[in-house]
Amino acid sequence: MILYIDDEPRYIESFVQELGYEFGEDNIIFEPNTDKALDFFINNSQEIKVIILDNMMPTGKAFKDKPTKEGILTGIFFYERIRISQPDLPIIIFTNTSKEYICSDLDDETYRIFRQIEIDENIKKALFLQKENYFPFELVEKIKELST
Amino acid sequence: MGTNMTNNNDHQRLEKIVNIMLEMTKIDDSDLLLDKLIEGALKLTNNTKVSIMLLNHLTGDLETIRESSPIVVDNNRKLSSDVGITGLAIQDEEPIKVSYFSHHKWKRQKHYVEQSSDTHSEIRLPLVIDGVTVQVKTELKKVKGASKTLGILNIESPDFDAFSQEDEKQLSLLARHAAILLDKCDSDTKINQLRQIERYIAEEKNYEQIMEYIVKSITETLKFNFVNISLIEGNYIKTKHISGIRKKQQKEFKRMAFHSLDSNDIQADIVKCKKIEVLDSNDPRLDPKIFEKFGHKNLIRVFIPMIEQSTNRVLGTIEAGYPKEYRKYIYKQDIEILKNFVNYAAQTLERRKTDLIDRITHEFKSPIVGIRSNASFMQRRFNELSDDLITKKFNDIIIDSEILLYQIGKLDYFMRGIKQQQTKIEKIFIFRDIIIKTLKQLRPTIIAKGLPFFNIDYPDNCNRISIYTDRAKINQVVYNLLINSIKYAYKDPNQFHIKLEMEDKKRQLNIKFKDSGTGIKDEDRDKIFEPGFRAQEAIKSDVVGSGLGLAIARDIMKEFGGDLILTNLHKPTEFQMILPKKTKEELEHDLIHR
């Protein structure tokens, strides 16, 4: 099962559909709401094989007290939350925000998580990808890379 | 023998005063300086009581801030700078000496107010600085007679005729020396306070708060009680912050203080010339309506352009003033301090603008990702896709392109600076070709949010309504109003409703956009039209927004001689587009001459 979390479904519809064509529609769960996505993850974490995560999303209740810069960094904190219960689950952060943009003006907590993501990238547990650099079929290739 | 004694005395006195003055130069704290002044005055006189009064330049009140010993005041008159010998000392900027209290001509004149019955002579010395450099129009000059009065040094003695000519001279020197040093301390304190405020501003993200700090600094720290901060938007300069007039009048002031950069108004002129200027009351560039209505006759004001360092572009102006009754000039020191602070404020505002540009360009990325991914998906899987899906995908590509154009329109409008954008006036069927068309484009967005597309009403026979206007610009306004109705709708599909109404009047067409969404808070009703403003509710539901849509929409409407107003906050939220009904020629004429 692939869990795809993004608050702007219209723009990434082709990505979700491509995943459906490749891995089977029933195996793709798309959730645009931050809180519902977190609930789904908690209740189904055993079955989820990969999570695809946007960065800029409304914080929902779950992350409203985190320093998300009004939602710009919600994905970073969602990543942290996933790692607490699933340290080895492959996660792809698939976003419009560049690393440079995120790194400008970070506080300590956020920086720590960001470093963790970079370490996870090195050992192939995670990927940080820019949406505008990937076609839907290329995202599929990246997912396959991570899963092996 | 007598001469020797006198010489010795004189020598001693001279030594005393030189020492006192020397000691004073080593002090950089104004409290200690005032103490030293009291001490000095006591040393130079015998058996006296000394006090220092400082002048409040805004009200003219004199406040006693130091006393060698509490002076018993027989009648409870407060000293003021326009009453009595104090007033005379301040006015003439010369020491006034009263030697005999009981039988003196002063008593019979209205100038004199007896303070205490113990005192039989007194002398009041103005703490004044002469030959100050002041700003006159665009230049700093030493004007003959330009001076700065800080207050009064008052010395009282129970002896008759206690102060000689020589005493008067020396005490006067002491007072003037003290005035110079106090003024320097004052400047240093102001600079330190402003440095502190600059630190607060640097950490502050909120634009409104930054403006508040700036205004507060100029009024409280620099003691200008009238402050007007104007910013350039498009081809106009508008007052964004005003302080020093009654709260009730502020809205009216802002409405009136709105001038084209091509006009002859002082604000436009300062922007053009990029020079600091202090104005005379009768300067022809001052807007006479504003001048009359807000009583600017009594003010002396300095206008400072806010210039962005790296591009040398003018962002706006800061105007600061105070009543000229007690401070006849604007002093070089204050201008130097104000200038540096203004530059800092300009930098901060510019940084905020860059932030906004970042936000706008972020808004580009989503539709681009949409277009690219849809095209690639279809290219690779074309044979596997149903006809319906193919049609939908092509439609999505078109819609995403429109969204992208809308975002580019925002950036274009935001960046355009002084040049006007191209305008093309033609006859438009506003409902058929713009409103209903945009609704159709937004249909997928509505459906993607789980909302029903059918719950949208528009007036009967609206397809026939036409008006002369610029299609692209009106499209921008309509798109913004409709996308807001969708963005801020309640999640419950049963609550979703958009209703469009129309009032076809003789000289104008009013179109009402009503929606049943989360609405606008009363305290935000004016702020929503400010560039970059985002209500709390908006931030929660739409992370990436630039906060520019309504600001631009209203600017566009005003450009055509119309308006965009919020007429109801909630249930329904109602905006009205006011479109003037003019001929093509009339509109084109208006646009050229605006």
Interface residues (C-beta under 8 A of the other chain):
Chain A: D7 E8 P9 R10 Y11 I12 E13 S14 F15 Q17 E18 Y21 M56 M57 P58 T59 E70 G71 I72 T74 N96 T97 Y101 K131 E132 F135 P136 F137
Chain B: D358 H362 K365 S366 P367 I368 V369 G370 R372 S373 N374 S376 F377 M378 R380 R381 E384 K393 D396 D400 P444 T445 A448 I539 K540 S541 D542 V543 V544
